[in-house]
Amino acid sequence: MNHETTGDDMTTDLIQSAYRRTWWALVLRGLLGVAVGAVILWRPIESIAAFALLIAIWALFGGITQMVHAFDLRVVFSKWWVLLLGGLLSVGFGIAALYYYPVLSLTFAVVWTAWWFFLTGGIAIYAAMMERQAGAPWGWTFTFGIVTIVAGAFAFVSPPATLAGLMGLLAGFAIVTGIVLLIGASRLASIKREVSGMVGGRPATAH
């Protein structure tokens, strides 16, 4: 029947369109990730400056968004002012980070990294003590906690090394993510060829 054939063609066109959008999205994001990672490794100083600017802009954007969200919730959420205060602080930090660019943003990155190490190390040591009380092996967990706290102290006393480590981590994450996305795009194309082959080889159904 003609209307059945037309319906099948429309479904096929929709599937093809969705495939093309998904494939291109994976490819472009993958190439962008690899390019960003390569640029960070190639031009580390400029990348650190861009990273500092990104922190300031992100604080501004996040703060404004949180303030708008707070006003939206003021009717149903009695503590909406807490969100508003957090948004104001974030906006204030963003403005200060732009004014004292790039020192304040980079200082924030170093302090945040160090405190993350300290918090992780403290949790690991606490978990090790719990494991010891329970009679479970606790040595490796305790060692991990100590090493992490030492890393936090090192991050505080050596900001250049901390920033270099952060940029290396960002570059590695961007490159790995980009490669994974490109592999996904290749796999998607392979699946499409397999499905097209099966559909193309299927005998026609008499109507």
C-alpha positions in Angstrom: 0.0 0.0 0.0 1.2 3.5 -0.9 0.4 5.0 2.5 2.3 2.2 4.2 5.3 2.8 2.0 5.2 6.5 2.6 5.1 5.9 6.4 8.1 3.6 6.2 10.0 6.2 4.1 9.2 8.9 6.7 10.4 6.7 9.5 13.6 5.9 7.6 14.2 9.6 7.0 13.7 10.4 10.7 16.2 7.7 11.7 18.7 8.8 9.1 18.4 12.4 10.3 18.8 11.4 13.9 21.8 9.3 13.0 23.5 12.2 11.1 22.9 14.6 14.0 24.3 12.2 16.5 27.3 11.2 14.4 28.2 14.8 13.7 27.8 15.8 17.4 30.1 12.9 18.4 32.7 13.8 15.8 32.7 17.6 16.5 32.8 17.1 20.2 35.5 14.5 19.9 37.7 16.7 17.6 37.1 19.7 19.9 38.2 17.7 23.0 41.4 16.5 21.3 42.1 20.0 20.0 41.5 21.6 23.5 43.8 19.1 25.1 46.5 19.6 22.5 46.3 23.4 22.8 46.7 23.1 26.6 49.8 21.0 26.2 51.2 23.2 23.4 50.5 26.6 25.0 50.4 26.0 28.8 50.8 29.7 29.8 48.0 30.9 27.6 45.9 28.0 28.7 46.4 28.9 32.4 45.3 32.5 31.6 42.2 31.2 29.8 41.5 28.8 32.7 41.6 31.8 35.1 39.2 33.7 32.9 36.9 30.7 32.7 36.7 30.5 36.5 35.7 34.1 36.8 33.1 33.9 34.0 31.7 30.6 35.5 31.4 32.2 38.9 29.4 35.1 37.4 27.2 32.9 35.3 26.6 30.4 38.1 25.8 33.2 40.6 23.4 35.0 38.4 21.6 31.7 37.6 21.4 30.9 41.3 20.0 34.3 42.1 17.3 33.9 39.5 16.5 30.4 40.8 16.3 31.8 44.3 13.6 34.3 43.3 11.7 31.7 41.5 11.6 29.5 44.6 10.8 32.2 47.2 7.1 31.3 47.2 7.6 27.6 47.9 11.0 27.5 49.7 11.3 29.4 52.9 15.1 29.3 52.8 15.3 30.9 49.4 17.5 33.6 50.7 20.3 31.1 51.3 20.4 30.5 47.5 20.3 34.2 46.9 23.2 34.8 49.3 25.2 32.0 47.6 24.5 33.6 44.2 25.5 37.1 45.5 28.8 35.6 46.8 29.4 33.8 43.5 28.8 37.0 41.5 31.0 39.0 43.9 33.8 36.5 43.5 33.4 36.6 39.7 33.6 40.4 39.6 36.6 40.4 42.0 38.3 37.6 39.9 37.9 39.7 36.8 39.3 42.8 38.6 42.2 40.9 40.0 42.7 38.8 37.0 44.3 36.3 36.9 45.7 36.1 40.4 42.4 35.6 42.3 41.1 32.8 40.0 44.4 30.9 40.1 44.6 31.3 43.9 41.1 29.9 44.2 42.1 27.0 41.9 45.1 26.2 44.1 43.3 26.5 47.4 40.3 24.4 46.1 42.7 21.7 45.0 44.6 21.6 48.3 41.4 21.5 50.3 40.0 18.7 48.1 43.2 16.7 48.9 42.8 17.5 52.6 39.2 16.5 52.7 39.8 13.3 50.7 42.7 12.4 52.9 40.7 13.0 56.1 37.8 10.9 54.9 40.2 8.1 53.9 41.9 8.1 57.4 38.5 8.1 59.1 37.5 5.1 56.9 40.7 3.4 57.8 40.0 3.7 61.5 36.5 2.3 61.0 38.0 -0.6 59.0 40.5 -1.2 61.9 37.7 -1.3 64.5 35.8 -3.7 62.3 38.8 -6.0 62.0 39.1 -5.4 58.3 42.4 -4.6 56.4 43.0 -0.9 56.8 46.7 -0.2 56.0 46.2 0.7 52.3 43.3 3.1 53.1 45.3 4.8 55.8 48.3 5.1 53.6 46.2 6.6 50.8 44.8 9.2 53.3 48.3 10.2 54.5 49.6 10.5 51.0 46.6 12.6 49.9 47.1 15.0 52.9 50.8 15.3 52.0 49.7 16.1 48.4 47.4 18.8 49.7 50.2 20.4 51.7 52.4 20.3 48.7 49.6 21.9 46.6 49.6 24.8 49.1 53.3 25.4 49.2 53.9 24.9 45.5 51.2 26.7 43.5 53.0 26.5 40.1 53.3 22.7 40.4 49.6 22.6 41.4 48.5 24.6 38.4 50.7 22.6 36.1 49.1 19.4 37.5 45.6 20.8 37.0 46.3 21.8 33.4 47.8 18.4 32.7 44.8 16.8 34.2 42.4 18.9 32.1 44.5 18.2 28.9 44.5 14.5 29.5 40.8 14.5 30.3 39.9 16.5 27.2 42.1 14.3 24.9 40.8 11.0 26.4 37.2 12.2 26.2 37.7 13.3 22.6 39.1 10.0 21.6 36.3 8.1 23.3 33.7 10.3 21.4 35.5 9.7 18.1 35.5 6.0 18.8 31.8 6.2 19.6 31.2 8.0 16.2 33.1 5.3 14.4 31.2 2.5 16.2 27.9 4.3 15.4 28.8 4.4 11.7 29.7 0.7 11.8 26.4 -0.2 13.4 24.6 1.9 10.7 26.4 -0.1 8.0 25.5 -3.4 9.6 21.8 -2.4 10.0 21.7 -1.1 6.5 23.1 -4.3 5.2 20.5 -6.4 7.1 17.7 -4.2 5.9 19.0 -4.1 2.3 19.3 -7.9 2.3 15.8 -8.5 3.6 13.3 -9.8 1.1 10.6 -7.4 0.1 7.1 -8.0 1.7 4.2 -8.4 -0.6 1.4 -6.0 0.0 
